[in-house]
């Protein structure tokens, strides 16, 4: 008897992927230790390589890696050209310094380039690069159309704009790859300035056609249609939403500063509760139906929880031992790998075991 093929597991909720990746990004903002940041990049890369499926947006991760590398190089270049306020004694090279007027005090062009300033710029740029890599992981793993379907009714119109913006980069990368492959098959150059110019026009044309198709689909589905609600409900919705967002901003500020650690969490939770209540009331103005809505299964909760655990441990570690998460550059010393935060970062590998991509059937 022929062996029956296993039933593929259902894909995770797209919100779980975004919560996981954003949590890793939040963890990256709490440290400048290059070893921990590199470990976060490795964790996200392994999960993307293991869990991404054959979709048009799954190839955008490489583009985010290149963008992160460009950000890092630009940060180093600015430090070399414009200097750095970090003092240093290990002079690597001395560039010609241009004299500037008196109103430009504090800014210099050229001069001494020290090892301490370059290391400080490397740590700072690597933090932003890691954040971009984590966002790229979410773009490569989460289905943007399913994410839009999962948004509450009050955020539907805003969600459409955000999803269209998020899918621009994956579709752009896919169009460039398709056109370059077609030019290679025809024996035409696909690299250099000439190849870039000849590929750019078809890419822009495809983006315009996709925009027209999206606009037609939105119009056919009644995009922008609203229902009548009582004035009291509208005022309550506005008050809850604005108050909740202000509470979220105040609570987030409290968490990011040392002085607001006591009130940050309560204000943040109260703001989230008010904002969610306002969004639920606001959903009455946008009646929508969902065909086979995505459910938050146990696997989705575990994936989102693994990222949240990484962010929580990094927050606690930054308060308990800030020196290990922010190694100094004056004097210039080699950074050490703190074991507890490193073990917490490894919790981010949990999605690779819970939601691996299905294997292609053997012929």
KALIN-V303990 format. One record per pair of residues at least 12 apart in sequence whose C-alpha atoms are under 10 Angstrom apart, sorted by the first residue. I is the first residue (numbers start at 1). J is the second residue. Records with the same first field share a line. If there is no record, write none. Layout:
I: J, J
This chain:
5: 361
7: 358
8: 357, 358, 359
9: 355, 356, 357, 358
10: 294, 297, 299, 355
11: 51, 53, 142, 143, 294, 299, 300, 355, 356, 357, 358
12: 141, 142, 143, 294, 295, 296, 297, 298, 299, 300, 301, 303, 351, 354, 355
13: 142, 143, 146, 147, 150, 293, 294, 295, 296, 297, 299, 300, 301, 303, 304
14: 138, 139, 141, 142, 143, 144, 145, 146, 147, 148, 149, 150, 294, 295, 296, 300
15: 138, 142, 143, 144, 146, 147, 148, 150, 151, 294, 296, 300, 301, 304
16: 138, 142, 147, 296, 297, 299, 300, 301, 302, 303, 304, 305, 307, 351
17: 137, 138, 139, 140, 141, 142, 143, 147, 300, 303, 304, 307, 351
18: 134, 135, 137, 138, 139, 141, 142, 147, 303, 304, 307
19: 138, 300, 301, 303, 304, 305, 306, 307, 308
20: 44, 134, 135, 137, 138, 300, 301, 302, 303, 304, 305, 306, 307, 308, 309, 310, 311, 348, 351
21: 44, 131, 133, 134, 135, 136, 137, 138, 139, 141, 303, 304, 307, 308, 348
22: 131, 132, 134, 135, 137, 138, 304, 307, 308, 311
23: 131, 134, 135, 304, 305, 306, 307, 308, 309, 310, 311, 312, 348
24: 37, 40, 41, 43, 44, 130, 131, 133, 134, 135, 306, 307, 308, 309, 310, 311, 314, 345, 348
25: 37, 40, 41, 127, 128, 129, 130, 131, 132, 133, 134, 135, 307, 310, 311
26: 130, 131, 134, 307, 308, 310, 311, 312, 314, 315
27: 40, 127, 130, 131, 307, 308, 309, 310, 311, 312, 313, 314, 315, 318, 341, 345
28: 40, 41, 126, 127, 128, 129, 130, 131, 134, 310, 311, 314, 345
29: 124, 127, 128, 130, 131, 256, 311, 314, 315
30: 127, 256, 311, 314, 315, 316, 317, 318, 319, 322, 325, 326
31: 123, 124, 127, 314, 315, 317, 318, 322, 323, 324, 325, 326, 327
32: 120, 122, 123, 124, 125, 126, 127, 128, 324, 325, 326, 327, 328, 335
33: 123, 124, 126, 127, 323, 324, 325, 326, 327, 328, 335, 336, 337, 338
34: 122, 123, 124, 126, 127, 130, 325, 326, 327, 335, 336, 337
35: 123, 325, 335, 336, 337, 338, 342
36: 127, 325, 335, 336, 337, 338, 339, 341, 342, 345
37: 123, 126, 127, 128, 129, 130, 131, 325, 342, 345
38: 126, 127, 130
39: 130, 342, 345, 346
40: 130, 131, 133, 134, 310, 342, 345, 346, 348, 349
41: 65, 129, 130, 131, 132, 133, 134, 137
42: 130, 133, 346, 349
43: 134, 345, 346, 347, 348, 349, 350, 352
44: 130, 133, 134, 135, 136, 137, 138, 348, 349, 351, 352
45: 61, 62, 65, 133, 134, 136, 137, 349
46: 137, 348, 349, 351, 352
47: 137, 141, 348, 349, 350, 351, 352, 353, 355, 356
48: 61, 136, 137, 138, 139, 140, 141, 351, 352, 356, 357
49: 61, 137, 140, 141, 352, 356, 357
50: 351, 352, 353, 355, 356, 357, 358
51: 140, 141, 351, 352, 353, 354, 355, 356, 357, 358
52: 137, 138, 140, 141, 142, 352, 355, 356, 357, 358
53: 140, 141, 142, 143, 356, 357, 358, 359
54: 140, 357, 358
55: 140, 141, 143, 170, 174
56: 140, 143, 167, 170, 171, 172, 173, 174, 175
57: 138, 139, 140, 141, 142, 143, 144, 166, 167, 168, 169, 170, 171, 172, 173, 174
58: 136, 137, 138, 139, 140, 141, 142, 143, 170, 171, 173, 174
59: 136, 139, 140, 141, 169, 170, 171, 173, 174, 177
60: 136, 137, 138, 139, 140, 141, 167, 169, 170, 171, 172, 173, 174
61: 132, 133, 134, 135, 136, 137, 138, 139, 140, 141, 169, 170, 173
62: 133, 136, 137, 140, 173
63: 133, 136, 169, 170, 173
64: 129, 130, 132, 133, 134, 135, 136, 137, 139, 140, 169, 170
65: 129, 130, 132, 133, 134, 136, 137
66: 129, 132, 133
67: 129, 132, 133, 136
68: 125, 126, 127, 128, 129, 130, 131, 132, 133, 136
69: 125, 126, 129, 130, 132, 133
70: 125, 129
71: 125, 126, 128, 129, 132
72: 121, 122, 123, 124, 125, 126, 127, 128, 129, 130
73: 121, 122, 125, 126
74: 121, 125
75: 118, 121, 122, 123, 124, 125, 126, 128
76: 117, 118, 119, 120, 121, 122, 123, 124, 125
77: 118, 121
78: 109, 118, 121
79: 109, 110, 113, 114, 117, 118, 120, 121, 122
80: 93, 94, 95, 109, 110, 111, 112, 113, 114, 117, 118, 121
81: 95, 96, 97, 108, 109, 110, 111, 112, 113
82: 97, 106, 107, 108, 109, 110, 111, 113
83: 106, 107, 108, 109, 110, 111, 112, 113, 114, 117, 118
84: 106, 107, 108, 112, 113, 114, 116, 117, 118, 120, 121
85: 106, 107, 117
86: 114, 116, 117, 118, 119, 120, 121, 329, 330
87: 114, 115, 116, 117, 329, 330, 331
88: 112, 113, 114, 115, 116, 117, 118, 329, 330, 331, 332
89: 112, 113, 114, 115, 116, 117, 330, 331, 332
90: 112, 113, 114, 115, 116, 117, 331, 332
91: 112, 113, 114, 115, 116, 117
92: 112, 113, 114, 115, 116, 118
93: 111, 112, 113, 114, 115
94: 110, 111, 112, 113, 114
95: 109, 110, 111, 112, 113
96: 109, 110, 111, 112
97: 109, 110, 111, 112
98: 110, 111
115: 329, 330, 332
116: 328, 329, 330, 331, 332, 333
117: 329, 330, 332
118: 329
119: 328, 329, 330, 332
120: 327, 328, 329, 330, 332
123: 326, 327, 329
136: 169, 170
139: 166, 167, 169, 170
140: 170
143: 163, 167
144: 159, 160, 162, 163, 164, 166, 167
145: 160, 163, 164, 167
146: 163, 293, 294
147: 159, 160, 163, 294
148: 160, 161, 162, 163, 164
149: 288, 289, 290, 291, 292, 293, 294
150: 290, 293, 294, 295
152: 276, 279, 280, 282, 283, 286, 288
153: 279, 280, 281, 282, 283, 284, 285, 286, 287, 288, 289
154: 278, 279, 280, 281, 282, 283, 284, 285, 286, 287
155: 279, 280, 282, 283, 286
156: 223, 224, 283, 286, 288
157: 223, 224, 225, 286
160: 218, 223
164: 211, 214
168: 207
171: 203, 206, 207, 210
172: 203, 204, 206, 207
173: 203
174: 203
175: 199, 200, 202, 203, 204, 206, 207
176: 190, 196, 199, 200, 202, 203
177: 190, 199
178: 199, 203
179: 198, 199, 200, 202, 203
180: 195, 196, 198, 199
183: 195, 198, 199
223: 286
224: 286
225: 285, 286, 287, 288
226: 283, 284, 285, 286, 287, 288
227: 283, 284, 285, 286, 287
228: 284, 285, 286
229: 281, 282, 284, 285
233: 278, 281, 282, 284, 285
234: 278, 281, 282, 284, 285
235: 278
236: 277, 278, 281, 282
237: 274, 275, 277, 278, 279, 280, 281, 282, 283
238: 275, 278, 279, 281, 282
239: 274, 275, 278
240: 271, 272, 273, 274, 275, 276, 277, 278, 279, 281, 282
241: 271, 272, 273, 274, 275, 276, 277, 278, 279, 280, 281, 282
242: 271, 274, 275, 278
243: 270, 271, 272, 274, 275, 278
244: 267, 268, 269, 270, 271, 272, 273, 274, 275, 276, 277, 278, 279
245: 268, 270, 271, 272, 273, 274, 275, 276
246: 267, 268, 271, 272, 274, 275
247: 264, 266, 267, 268, 269, 270, 271, 272, 273, 274, 275
248: 264, 265, 266, 267, 268, 269, 270, 271, 272, 273, 274, 275
249: 264, 267, 268, 271, 272
250: 263, 264, 265, 267, 268, 271
251: 263, 264, 265, 266, 267, 268, 269, 270, 271, 272
252: 264, 265, 267, 268
253: 268
254: 266, 267, 268
255: 267, 268, 315
256: 315
258: 319
261: 319
299: 350, 351, 354, 355
300: 351, 354, 355
302: 350, 351, 354
303: 347, 348, 349, 350, 351, 352, 353, 354, 355
304: 348, 350, 351
305: 347, 348, 350
306: 344, 345, 346, 347, 348, 349, 350, 351
307: 344, 345, 346, 347, 348, 349, 350, 351
308: 347, 348
309: 344, 345, 347, 348
310: 341, 342, 343, 344, 345, 346, 347, 348
311: 341, 344, 345, 348
312: 344
313: 340, 341, 342, 343, 344, 345
314: 340, 341, 342, 344, 345
315: 341
316: 341
317: 338, 340, 341
318: 341
321: 338
323: 335, 338
324: 336, 337, 338, 339, 341
325: 337, 338, 341
